[in-house]
Amino acid sequence: MARAAKKKAASADEPAKTTKKKVTRKKKAEAGSRGLAAPELGEGADPAGDLAQELTRMIEAITGDGGTVIGSYRDPLGGHPTVLAGLPIERVEPTPFQRDLSAAHVKRLTEVIDKLDWFLDPIIVVRDENGKYLTPNGNHRLSAMRALGAKAIVALVVPEFAIAYKILALNTEKAHNLREKALEVIRMARSLADLDDRHETGYALEFEEPALLTLGLCYEQRPRFSGGAYNPVLRRVDAFLDEPVADALAVREERATKVLALDEAVNEAIERLKAKGLESPYLRAFVVARINPLRWKKDAGGEFDDVIAQMTAAAKKFDAGKISADQLASTGGAPEE
């Protein structure tokens, strides 16, 4: 009995054994196992049925718009019919919800294209009902060609208009920073809200991350908002909403208001630190890290409203008197954007 009790007590002191989760790795595709072979790309450029009619309509529309069809082919992965065309540059525009142009990037592109005297990277476009060609991936190249006085531009014309909303996945032209990405996503959400009543969860690919929707509204109201300081928290507590995008936008507005109120409380805490003589480009990251209730919970998330309310209350009570220069010096994280 004594030995059994002793053994039981010893086992109680031992840490519980944890079973590791089995990680399922995506199997690497076998070389040459997917899509069409090179000879099939041209041979199948004339599809049958509805796709054939759609391709014919697209080719006729391009010609009618003053463009010229250089050729058509089938996409090597999905076999989708695609047209390579020359388009009058005045008919091409960026999608209305796209990020703002980077003047520096346009300048660099303009100089390079001008020096080469060669446009080697066709833009992607979809045609709208008004005969305009909208590019979700190519606005900087389009602007560079306009700056050079070009009359036409070469484009891959895609028959599916929905491609215009795959802007984040498609963009290879210039890496988005957080502000650009968030603003693009919220503009896209407003555009999609007018098209159908699909739920926000149905646009996960287009929107990429739910926090971007909330941050986009914050950036619209406060252009110099430091979203990078709050993004790690928002990514853990924000989620796509299972309601129509139009209705979800109202919820997003409320969330953005709460995040901006948190930012104001953090700003006040930063001013108290500065008044104490503490200066650093990491002040915001320092304060946000100190008031983050999820800081030591590596796997846990939380309810959006609860976490933001806790952080706001903690920021308002933030005691700069208890902070030393050594504590601040050991802080990492991103500086102000």
C-alpha positions as CSV (number, residue, x, y, z in Angstrom):
1,M,0.0,0.0,0.0
2,A,2.8,2.4,1.0
3,R,4.8,1.6,-2.1
4,A,1.7,2.1,-4.3
5,A,0.9,5.4,-2.7
6,K,4.5,6.5,-3.1
7,K,4.5,5.5,-6.8
8,K,1.2,7.4,-7.3
9,A,2.6,10.5,-5.7
10,A,5.8,10.4,-7.8
11,S,3.7,10.0,-11.0
12,A,1.7,13.1,-10.0
13,D,4.9,15.2,-9.8
14,E,6.0,14.1,-13.3
15,P,5.0,16.4,-16.1
16,A,2.2,15.1,-18.2
17,K,3.3,13.6,-21.5
18,T,2.2,15.5,-24.5
19,T,1.6,13.9,-27.9
20,K,3.0,15.8,-30.8
21,K,0.6,16.7,-33.6
22,K,1.4,14.9,-36.7
23,V,2.3,17.5,-39.4
24,T,0.9,16.5,-42.8
25,R,3.2,17.8,-45.5
26,K,1.8,18.6,-48.9
27,K,3.2,16.0,-51.3
28,K,5.4,17.5,-53.9
29,A,4.0,17.3,-57.4
30,E,5.6,14.8,-59.7
31,A,7.5,16.5,-62.5
32,G,5.5,16.9,-65.7
33,S,2.3,15.5,-64.1
34,R,0.0,18.5,-64.4
35,G,-1.5,20.7,-67.1
36,L,-0.9,20.7,-70.8
37,A,2.2,19.8,-72.9
38,A,3.7,22.6,-74.9
39,P,2.2,21.4,-78.3
40,E,-1.2,21.5,-76.7
41,L,-1.1,25.1,-75.7
42,G,-1.6,26.3,-79.3
43,E,-3.5,23.3,-80.7
44,G,-6.3,23.7,-78.2
45,A,-6.5,27.5,-78.4
46,D,-9.9,27.1,-80.1
47,P,-12.1,25.5,-77.3
48,A,-15.6,24.0,-77.8
49,G,-19.0,25.0,-76.5
50,D,-19.5,28.0,-74.3
51,L,-15.8,28.7,-74.0
52,A,-15.5,28.9,-77.8
53,Q,-18.3,31.5,-78.0
54,E,-16.8,33.5,-75.1
55,L,-13.4,33.5,-76.8
56,T,-15.0,34.5,-80.1
57,R,-16.8,37.4,-78.4
58,M,-13.7,38.5,-76.7
59,I,-11.6,38.6,-79.9
60,E,-14.4,40.5,-81.7
61,A,-14.6,43.0,-78.9
62,I,-10.9,43.6,-78.9
63,T,-10.9,44.3,-82.6
64,G,-14.0,46.5,-82.3
65,D,-12.2,48.5,-79.5
66,G,-9.4,49.4,-81.9
67,G,-7.0,46.7,-80.6
68,T,-5.4,43.8,-82.4
69,V,-5.3,40.1,-81.5
70,I,-1.7,38.9,-81.6
71,G,-2.7,35.3,-80.8
72,S,-4.6,33.0,-78.4
73,Y,-3.5,30.0,-76.4
74,R,-4.6,27.8,-73.6
75,D,-3.1,28.4,-70.1
76,P,-0.5,25.7,-69.4
77,L,-2.0,24.7,-66.0
78,G,-5.8,25.1,-66.2
79,G,-6.2,25.1,-70.0
80,H,-8.1,28.4,-69.9
81,P,-8.3,30.3,-73.2
82,T,-6.3,33.5,-73.1
83,V,-5.7,36.2,-75.7
84,L,-2.5,38.1,-76.2
85,A,-3.5,41.5,-77.7
86,G,-2.2,45.0,-78.4
87,L,-4.6,47.6,-76.9
88,P,-5.0,51.3,-77.4
89,I,-3.4,52.6,-74.2
90,E,-6.3,55.1,-73.6
91,R,-8.7,52.2,-73.1
92,V,-6.6,50.6,-70.3
93,E,-7.1,51.6,-66.6
94,P,-6.3,50.1,-63.2
95,T,-9.0,48.4,-61.3
96,P,-10.8,51.1,-59.2
97,F,-10.0,49.5,-55.9
98,Q,-6.2,49.2,-56.6
99,R,-3.5,50.6,-54.3
100,D,-2.1,54.1,-55.0
101,L,0.8,54.4,-57.4
102,S,4.3,54.6,-56.1
103,A,5.8,57.6,-57.9
104,A,9.4,56.3,-57.2
105,H,8.6,52.9,-58.7
106,V,6.9,54.4,-61.8
107,K,10.0,56.6,-62.3
108,R,12.4,53.6,-62.1
109,L,10.2,51.6,-64.5
110,T,10.0,54.6,-66.9
111,E,13.7,55.0,-67.0
112,V,14.4,51.3,-67.5
113,I,11.8,50.8,-70.3
114,D,13.0,54.0,-72.0
115,K,16.6,52.8,-71.9
116,L,15.7,49.4,-73.2
117,D,13.3,50.8,-75.8
118,W,11.4,47.6,-75.3
119,F,8.2,46.7,-73.4
120,L,8.8,43.0,-72.5
121,D,6.3,42.4,-69.7
122,P,2.6,42.3,-70.8
123,I,0.0,43.4,-68.3
124,I,-3.0,41.4,-67.3
125,V,-6.4,42.9,-68.1
126,V,-10.1,42.0,-68.1
127,R,-12.7,43.8,-70.2
128,D,-15.7,45.5,-68.6
129,E,-19.1,46.1,-70.1
130,N,-18.1,49.6,-71.1
131,G,-15.2,48.5,-73.3
132,K,-12.6,49.5,-70.8
133,Y,-9.7,47.1,-70.0
134,L,-9.0,47.0,-66.3
135,T,-5.6,45.7,-65.1
136,P,-5.3,44.2,-61.6
137,N,-1.6,43.7,-62.2
138,G,0.2,46.3,-64.3
139,N,-0.7,49.8,-63.2
140,H,2.9,50.8,-62.6
141,R,3.9,49.5,-66.1
142,L,0.9,51.2,-67.6
143,S,1.8,54.5,-66.0
144,A,5.4,54.2,-67.2
145,M,4.3,53.6,-70.8
146,R,1.9,56.6,-70.5
147,A,4.8,58.7,-69.2
148,L,6.8,57.7,-72.3
149,G,4.0,58.7,-74.6
150,A,3.2,55.1,-75.8
151,K,0.2,54.7,-78.1
152,A,-0.5,51.1,-77.3
153,I,0.3,48.4,-74.7
154,V,0.5,44.6,-74.9
155,A,-1.7,42.7,-72.6
156,L,-3.0,39.2,-71.7
157,V,-6.7,39.5,-71.9
158,V,-8.5,37.1,-69.6
159,P,-12.2,36.2,-70.2
160,E,-13.1,35.8,-66.5
161,F,-13.9,39.2,-65.0
162,A,-13.5,37.7,-61.5
163,I,-9.7,37.6,-62.1
164,A,-9.8,41.4,-61.4
165,Y,-10.5,40.6,-57.7
166,K,-7.5,38.2,-57.4
167,I,-5.3,41.3,-57.2
168,L,-3.2,40.4,-54.2
169,A,-2.5,36.9,-55.4
170,L,-1.7,38.2,-58.9
171,N,0.5,41.1,-58.1
172,T,4.1,40.5,-58.8
173,E,4.9,44.0,-60.0
174,K,5.9,45.6,-56.7
175,A,5.6,44.1,-53.2
176,H,2.8,45.6,-51.2
177,N,3.5,47.1,-47.8
178,L,0.8,46.7,-45.1
179,R,-0.9,50.0,-45.8
180,E,-1.2,49.5,-49.5
181,K,-2.5,45.9,-49.1
182,A,-5.1,47.0,-46.4
183,L,-6.4,49.9,-48.5
184,E,-6.6,47.7,-51.6
185,V,-8.6,45.0,-49.7
186,I,-11.1,47.5,-48.2
187,R,-11.7,49.1,-51.6
188,M,-12.2,45.7,-53.1
189,A,-14.7,44.8,-50.4
190,R,-16.8,47.8,-51.2
191,S,-16.8,47.0,-54.9
192,L,-17.8,43.4,-54.2
193,A,-20.6,44.4,-51.8
194,D,-22.4,46.0,-54.8
195,L,-22.0,42.9,-57.0
196,D,-23.7,40.1,-54.9
197,D,-24.6,39.0,-51.4
198,R,-21.9,36.4,-51.0
199,H,-20.6,36.3,-47.4
200,E,-17.3,37.7,-46.4
201,T,-16.0,34.2,-45.7
202,G,-16.5,33.4,-49.4
203,Y,-13.8,36.0,-50.4
204,A,-11.0,34.6,-48.3
205,L,-8.7,34.3,-51.3
206,E,-9.4,37.8,-52.5
207,F,-9.1,39.5,-49.1
208,E,-6.1,37.3,-47.9
209,E,-6.5,38.1,-44.2
210,P,-9.5,39.4,-42.2
211,A,-7.3,41.9,-40.3
212,L,-6.6,43.7,-43.6
213,L,-10.2,44.7,-43.8
214,T,-10.2,46.3,-40.4
215,L,-6.8,47.9,-40.9
216,G,-7.9,49.3,-44.3
217,L,-10.7,51.3,-42.6
218,C,-8.2,52.5,-40.0
219,Y,-5.8,53.7,-42.7
220,E,-8.6,55.5,-44.5
221,Q,-9.5,57.5,-41.4
222,R,-5.9,58.0,-40.3
223,P,-3.4,57.9,-43.2
224,R,-0.4,57.9,-40.9
225,F,-1.8,55.1,-38.7
226,S,0.9,52.7,-37.6
227,G,-0.9,49.5,-38.5
228,G,2.2,47.3,-38.3
229,A,2.2,47.7,-34.5
230,Y,-1.3,46.2,-34.2
231,N,-1.3,43.7,-37.0
232,P,0.2,40.8,-35.0
233,V,-2.6,41.1,-32.5
234,L,-5.4,41.6,-35.0
235,R,-4.3,38.6,-37.0
236,R,-4.9,36.5,-33.9
237,V,-8.3,37.9,-33.0
238,D,-9.9,39.0,-36.3
239,A,-11.7,36.5,-38.5
240,F,-13.8,36.5,-41.7
241,L,-17.4,37.2,-41.0
242,D,-20.1,34.8,-42.0
243,E,-22.5,37.4,-43.4
244,P,-22.8,39.3,-46.6
245,V,-20.0,41.7,-47.4
246,A,-22.3,44.7,-47.2
247,D,-23.3,43.8,-43.7
248,A,-19.8,42.8,-42.7
249,L,-18.6,46.2,-43.6
250,A,-20.7,47.8,-40.8
251,V,-19.1,45.4,-38.3
252,R,-15.7,46.3,-39.7
253,E,-16.4,50.0,-39.2
254,E,-17.1,49.4,-35.5
255,R,-13.9,47.3,-35.2
256,A,-11.8,50.0,-36.8
257,T,-13.3,52.6,-34.5
258,K,-12.2,50.5,-31.5
259,V,-8.7,50.0,-32.9
260,L,-8.3,53.7,-33.5
261,A,-9.4,54.4,-29.9
262,L,-6.8,52.0,-28.8
263,D,-4.2,53.8,-30.9
264,E,-5.1,57.1,-29.2
265,A,-4.6,55.6,-25.8
266,V,-1.2,54.2,-26.9
267,N,-0.3,57.6,-28.3
268,E,-1.0,59.1,-24.8
269,A,1.2,56.4,-23.2
270,I,4.0,57.2,-25.7
271,E,3.8,60.9,-24.8
272,R,4.2,60.0,-21.1
273,L,7.3,58.0,-21.9
274,K,8.7,60.9,-23.9
275,A,8.0,63.3,-21.1
276,K,10.2,61.0,-18.9
277,G,13.0,61.5,-21.5
278,L,12.7,58.1,-23.1
279,E,13.2,58.3,-26.9
280,S,13.2,55.4,-29.3
281,P,11.8,54.5,-32.8
282,Y,10.3,51.4,-31.0
283,L,8.1,53.2,-28.4
284,R,4.8,52.2,-30.0
285,A,6.0,48.6,-30.4
286,F,7.2,48.6,-26.8
287,V,3.8,49.9,-25.4
288,V,1.7,47.6,-27.6
289,A,3.8,44.6,-26.5
290,R,3.4,45.5,-22.8
291,I,-0.3,45.8,-23.0
292,N,-0.9,42.8,-25.2
293,P,-2.9,40.2,-23.2
294,L,-1.9,37.5,-25.7
295,R,1.8,38.2,-25.4
296,W,2.6,34.9,-23.6
297,K,-0.2,32.8,-25.1
298,K,1.5,31.4,-28.2
299,D,-1.3,29.4,-29.5
300,A,-4.4,31.2,-28.1
301,G,-6.4,33.8,-29.8
302,G,-9.4,35.6,-28.3
303,E,-12.5,37.6,-28.9
304,F,-11.8,40.7,-30.9
305,D,-13.8,43.1,-28.7
306,D,-12.5,41.7,-25.5
307,V,-8.9,41.8,-26.4
308,I,-9.0,45.3,-27.9
309,A,-11.0,46.5,-24.8
310,Q,-8.3,45.0,-22.5
311,M,-5.5,46.6,-24.4
312,T,-7.2,50.0,-24.4
313,A,-7.8,49.9,-20.7
314,A,-4.2,48.8,-20.1
315,A,-2.9,51.7,-22.3
316,K,-4.8,54.2,-20.4
317,K,-3.3,53.0,-17.1
318,F,0.2,52.6,-18.6
319,D,2.6,53.8,-15.9
320,A,5.7,55.4,-17.6
321,G,7.3,55.9,-14.2
322,K,7.9,52.1,-13.9
323,I,9.7,51.9,-17.2
324,S,13.5,52.2,-17.3
325,A,15.8,53.0,-20.2
326,D,17.2,49.5,-20.0
327,Q,13.8,47.9,-20.6
328,L,13.2,50.1,-23.6
329,A,16.7,49.4,-25.0
330,S,16.0,45.7,-25.0
331,T,12.9,46.1,-27.1
332,G,12.8,44.8,-30.7
333,G,10.0,45.1,-33.2
334,A,9.1,47.4,-36.0
335,P,9.7,51.1,-35.7
336,E,7.1,53.6,-36.8
337,E,5.9,53.1,-40.4
